[in-house]
Every structure is written in structure tokens, then in C-alpha cells.
């Protein structure tokens, strides 16, 4: 009995050390709280929302970005948008963001990464688009320090583009606009597929949704589904018969 208790006591620091090592390698706390987002994304994202202290790599889609930020903003979180001069207040308000808690930094300059790190010190949700040709996606000392700052502050970073050690990669595909008739009419809504890939789930999860719908809302079309991976066929040696 004493041997079992001693083994259990010795296992506690070993588990703690392993957990700390995994968190350093993966760039996030494994028990970090989750910020709720729109229900259309909850069944796609690991943990059902945006995990505090984590970064997400997004497709270059303003609709996707604003849709992810809307619920945290409505819940009272301050949000920041860096390096997206074409993204205006009108579009943000259309998706339900609280403009009183939204900070725009259209042109952060060549020190954009330092600006982003500074903003994550004070804002819980920050979106950024790295400049074309940026080497930040390959990692480095600055991105490592930024990851540590995210974990320390519990902020969420939404990056339009590739990002090292991202909690998840959120992509869009197969867009289809609604509202056009035979060469006339107005664009009323866009249907597309949103896919989420992460290290927490073995296969990407996909869902078809209206982003946005005709009334500007987000509408999930059907249930999300995992990508089916075809099973490899077993091969058997073939013998000639004669």
C-alpha cells in the first residue's frame, strides 16, 4: 500500500512537468478558458470557442473574421484590428461588433509585430494581417515572445494568414452568391464551406453556412461533418495459375 501511495506522489511532479512541456511546445495552456463565439462555429472549433492565450490562422476573409469577433465583442470584450485599412466601422457594425469597444490601427508600419504584441497586453481579442512577404509565419524570437504574452494575458490572436503553432486553421471554400437572377439582381447572401483543422481533432471539420445571409446574419446549413479519410485497401500477392 505504501509503495502505491509513494508511486502516486512521485507521479504528480512528473505529470506537472509533462504538462508544462506540452504547453511550451504547443504554445498554449491546455486548461485555458474559452471565449464563446457564434453558434455556427461552436461545433467546429476545439473547445467550442476561441481559446484564451491562443492564436488562430484564418483565411483572408473579412466576413469570417468579423463573424468570429462579433460574439466576444457583444459580450463586452474589447477588440482590435491591425493592418486592415479597408475594413471599416460600417462592416464591423453590420456583423454586430460594439464600435465603442473596437480599436482600429490601419497602418502599424514596419514594426507591426511589436505593435500587435503591445495591443495584446490591453485588448482580449486582436486581429492582424501580416504584411505581404512577412517572415513571421516561419516563427522566430518575436513570434515566440508574442505567444508567451498571449498565454500570460489570456488574449486571443486572429491572424489573416499562416501562423506558427496556431490553435486551429480556419479556412473558407466554395463560395456561392445568392440573389442574382438571369444577369440582374442584387447580391443578397453568400453560401460557403468553413473548415477547421487543429491538433486537437484528428480530421478537419467542415460546415456549410450562409456568411452572410440575406439579412446579414450567419446561418448554419446542415450539421457539421468530419472529413472522411478513405481507408487504404489491403493488397494481396497475385499468383499465376496455370
C-alpha positions in Angstrom: 0.0 0.0 0.0 2.8 2.4 0.9 4.6 1.6 -2.4 1.4 2.5 -4.3 1.0 5.8 -2.5 4.7 6.7 -2.9 4.4 6.0 -6.7 1.3 8.2 -6.9 3.1 11.1 -5.1 6.1 10.8 -7.3 3.9 10.8 -10.4 2.4 14.2 -9.6 5.5 16.3 -10.3 6.2 14.1 -13.4 2.7 14.9 -14.8 3.1 18.6 -14.0 6.4 18.7 -15.8 5.0 16.9 -18.8 2.1 19.3 -18.9 4.4 22.3 -18.7 6.5 20.9 -21.5 3.4 20.3 -23.7 2.2 23.8 -23.1 5.6 25.3 -24.1 5.7 23.1 -27.2 2.1 23.7 -28.3 2.1 27.4 -27.4 -1.0 27.5 -25.2 -2.4 26.5 -21.8 -4.3 23.2 -22.0 -6.9 24.2 -19.5 -7.4 27.8 -20.8 -10.9 29.2 -20.8 -12.8 29.6 -24.0 -14.5 32.7 -25.3 -17.9 31.9 -26.8 -18.3 32.7 -30.5 -21.3 32.4 -32.9 -23.1 29.1 -32.6 -22.3 28.3 -36.2 -18.7 27.9 -35.3 -19.0 26.3 -31.9 -19.2 22.7 -33.2 -16.2 23.3 -35.5 -13.7 25.0 -33.1 -11.7 23.0 -30.5 -13.4 23.5 -27.2 -16.4 25.2 -28.8 -15.0 28.7 -29.0 -11.8 30.8 -29.1 -9.3 29.6 -26.5 -7.7 32.3 -24.4 -4.0 32.6 -24.8 -4.1 31.1 -28.3 -3.6 32.2 -31.9 -5.7 31.2 -34.9 -4.7 31.3 -38.6 -7.6 32.5 -40.7 -8.4 32.7 -44.4 -8.3 36.2 -45.8 -12.0 36.8 -45.4 -13.4 39.9 -43.7 -16.8 38.1 -43.2 -15.1 35.2 -41.4 -13.0 37.5 -39.2 -15.9 39.7 -38.2 -18.2 36.8 -37.6 -15.7 35.3 -35.1 -15.2 38.6 -33.3 -18.9 39.5 -33.0 -19.9 37.4 -30.0 -16.9 38.3 -27.8 -17.5 42.0 -28.7 -21.2 41.7 -27.8 -20.2 40.0 -24.5 -18.1 43.1 -23.6 -14.7 42.2 -24.8 -12.5 45.0 -26.4 -11.3 44.1 -29.9 -8.5 45.4 -32.0 -8.0 45.2 -35.8 -4.4 45.8 -37.1 -3.2 46.2 -40.6 -6.6 46.1 -42.4 -7.2 49.7 -43.7 -10.1 48.5 -45.9 -12.1 47.1 -43.0 -14.4 49.9 -41.8 -16.7 50.5 -38.9 -19.8 50.0 -41.1 -18.9 46.4 -41.9 -18.0 45.7 -38.3 -21.3 47.1 -37.0 -23.2 45.0 -39.6 -21.9 41.9 -38.0 -22.8 43.1 -34.5 -19.5 44.3 -33.2 -19.7 47.0 -30.5 -18.0 50.0 -32.1 -17.5 51.6 -28.6 -15.1 48.7 -27.8 -13.4 48.4 -31.2 -9.9 49.8 -31.9 -8.6 50.2 -35.5 -4.9 50.5 -36.3 -5.0 50.6 -40.1 -1.2 51.1 -40.7 1.0 49.8 -37.9 4.2 50.3 -40.1 7.2 48.0 -40.3 7.1 47.3 -36.5 3.6 45.7 -36.9 4.6 42.7 -34.8 5.7 44.8 -31.9 2.5 46.9 -32.2 0.5 43.7 -32.1 2.3 42.4 -29.1 1.6 45.7 -27.3 -2.1 45.7 -28.2 -2.5 42.1 -26.9 -1.3 43.5 -23.5 -4.6 45.5 -23.2 -7.2 44.0 -25.5 -8.5 40.5 -25.1 -9.2 39.9 -28.8 -6.8 41.2 -31.5 -7.0 40.6 -35.3 -4.0 41.3 -37.5 -3.0 40.8 -41.1 0.8 40.4 -41.5 2.3 42.4 -44.4 3.0 40.6 -47.7 6.2 38.7 -47.6 6.4 38.7 -43.8 8.6 36.0 -42.3 6.6 35.9 -39.1 4.7 32.8 -40.3 8.0 30.9 -40.1 8.4 31.7 -36.5 11.3 33.4 -34.7 12.1 35.2 -31.4 9.5 37.9 -31.8 6.6 35.5 -32.5 7.8 33.3 -29.6 7.7 36.3 -27.3 4.2 37.2 -28.6 3.0 33.6 -28.0 4.2 33.9 -24.4 2.5 37.2 -24.0 -0.8 35.8 -25.3 -0.6 33.0 -22.7 0.3 35.4 -19.9 -2.5 37.8 -20.7 -5.1 35.3 -21.9 -5.6 37.2 -25.2 -6.8 35.7 -28.5 -5.0 36.5 -31.7 -6.8 36.1 -35.0 -4.2 36.2 -37.9 -5.2 36.5 -41.5 -2.6 34.2 -42.9 -0.3 31.4 -41.8 0.9 31.4 -38.2 3.3 29.1 -36.2 1.7 26.9 -33.6 -1.8 28.1 -34.3 -4.5 26.6 -32.1 -6.5 26.0 -35.3 -6.5 26.9 -39.0 -9.9 28.3 -40.2 -10.5 28.3 -43.9 -13.3 29.0 -46.3 -14.0 27.4 -49.7 -16.6 27.0 -52.5 -18.4 30.4 -52.2 -21.7 30.8 -53.9 -23.6 34.1 -54.0 -27.4 34.2 -53.8 -29.7 36.9 -55.2 -28.7 37.1 -58.8 -31.2 36.3 -61.5 -30.6 36.0 -65.2 -27.9 38.6 -65.4 -29.6 41.0 -63.0 -30.4 41.5 -59.3 -28.6 42.2 -56.1 -26.1 40.0 -54.2 -28.2 39.0 -51.1 -26.1 36.4 -49.4 -23.1 34.2 -49.7 -23.0 30.4 -49.1 -19.6 28.8 -48.4 -17.9 26.0 -46.6 -16.0 26.7 -43.4 -13.3 24.2 -42.4 -11.4 24.0 -39.1 -8.2 22.0 -38.8 -6.4 21.6 -35.4 -4.1 19.4 -33.5 -6.9 18.6 -31.0 -9.0 16.7 -33.5 -7.7 14.0 -35.9 -9.6 15.3 -39.0 -10.8 18.7 -40.2 -14.4 19.6 -39.5 -16.5 21.3 -42.1 -19.8 23.1 -42.3 -21.8 24.8 -45.0 -23.2 28.1 -43.9 -24.5 31.4 -45.1 -21.8 34.0 -44.3 -23.6 36.4 -44.5 -27.2 35.5 -45.1 -29.5 37.9 -46.9 -30.4 39.7 -43.7 -26.8 40.0 -42.7 -26.9 37.2 -40.1 -24.9 33.9 -40.1 -26.8 30.7 -40.8 -25.6 27.2 -40.5 -26.8 24.9 -43.3 -27.0 21.3 -42.0 -24.8 19.7 -39.4 -21.0 20.0 -39.4 -19.2 16.9 -40.6 -15.7 15.5 -40.3 -13.8 14.9 -43.5 -13.9 11.2 -44.3 -10.5 9.7 -44.9 -10.5 6.8 -47.4 -9.2 3.6 -45.9 -6.3 2.1 -47.6 -7.0 -1.1 -49.4 -5.2 -4.2 -48.4 -3.1 -5.7 -51.1 -2.6 -9.4 -51.6 0.0 -11.1 -53.8 -1.4 -12.4 -57.0 -0.2 -15.8 -58.1 -0.4 -17.1 -61.6 -2.4 -20.2 -62.1 -1.7 -22.4 -65.0 
